[in-house]
Amino acid sequence: MPRNIACPHCGEEENLVGRPGPDGIQIVCEACGASFPRDAAVTCATCGGGDLIQRPRALTQYSRGTQLSVTSWNKALLCNTCDAAMVARSSEGKPIPPHYQPAAAFRRDPESPDDTQILPR
């Protein structure tokens, strides 16, 4: 699963360069010059919490006209706090919709409502 890496000092997400070092990969931010480890503990991109879980997500495709088929599965990283509704849904044995963007992986404004539609209910 690809990760969104951002400089913890300035927030830069584009101008980052990885360099091998004795303790693993070091990321150097070309915008501010800061250096930080790539394999630091994974935290939620929205709240910064570490209470994350992986749940299955169905990847779908229209195979014939309006026939929607599951083509594969991947793991989505969810935050128990920020993605609470989707964690509850997946705890019921329902897959995470393919278009859902977890708050753990994508920084989300806490004031904006989550308008993900899941049909049928």
N, C-alpha and C positions, 0 to 999 in steps of 0.2 A: 504494500500500500504506500503510495507516495506521501511524503510528509511536506508540510509547508514550514519552511525554516525561515525565521526572521531574526535579525540582530536584536539581542536583548537590550542593547544600549540606545539604538536610534530607530529600530523598527523596520529597517531596510529589508526587503524581501528579494530583490533582483540582483544587486551587485555583491554577491557572496561567492567566495572562492574557497574550496576545500584543499587542505594540504596535509599529507600524512605526517604524523609525529609519533614519538615513542609511546604516547598514551592513547593513540587512536587518531581519528581525523579531527583536525582543528579547522574551524571555519573562520575566515578572515573577512570582515566587512570592508569593502573598498570605499564605502561612503564615509565611515567614521574611523576606520582603522582598528576597531575592536576585534579581539580574537576570543572564540569560545568553542567548547567541545561540541561536536556534532551529536554524539551519543549521550547527551545529557538526559536525565529522566524526562519521560514524556508527560506533558501536562496538558490540560484543557486550554485551547486557544482563546476561549471566551472568559473563563473565570480563573484560570491558572491552577485549578485543583488537580489532584493526582488520583482521584477515585474514578478510573476509567475502566471500561470493559469492552470486549470485542463481541459483536453480534453479527449473524449472517445477513447479507443484503443480496436480494435477487437482482440480477442484471437481465433486462428484458429487451426484446426486439419484436417488431411486427414482422412475422414471417409470411403471412398471406393476408393482404387486405387489412382487415381489422383484427385478425387473430394475433393476440399478444402471447409470446412464448418466452419462458425462462430459458436463457441461453447459457448462463453460468451463475456462480455465486462468488462473492468475496466477503471479506470481513470488514465491518465498519467499526471504528473506534467511537464509543459513546461516553459522555460524561454523565455520571449518575445524578448530578445536580442540574446541569443545563439542558440535557436531553432526557429529562425524567419521563416525559410522556412517551417517547419512543422506546425507552428502556422498558417501561411497563407494557407496551404493545409487544415487544419482542419476548418478554417473559411469558406472554400468553401463547407463544409458539408461532407468532406471525412474523414474517420477514420484514425487514426495513425496506421501504420503497426505494427504487433505484435513483429517484431524483432528490431524495432527502439529503441535505448537507448537514452533517453533525456539527454541533457547536464545539465539540472537542477538536475537530480538524480545521474548521473555518471560523474565524473570529466573527461573532454575531453581536449586534447591538442588543443589550438586555431589555431596552425599552420597546423594541419592535416586536410585534406578535409573530408567532410562528404560524404561517398560513399554509402549511403543508396539508393538502387534501388527500385523505386516504379513503378510497371508495372500494367496495361498499363498507359501510360502518358495521 
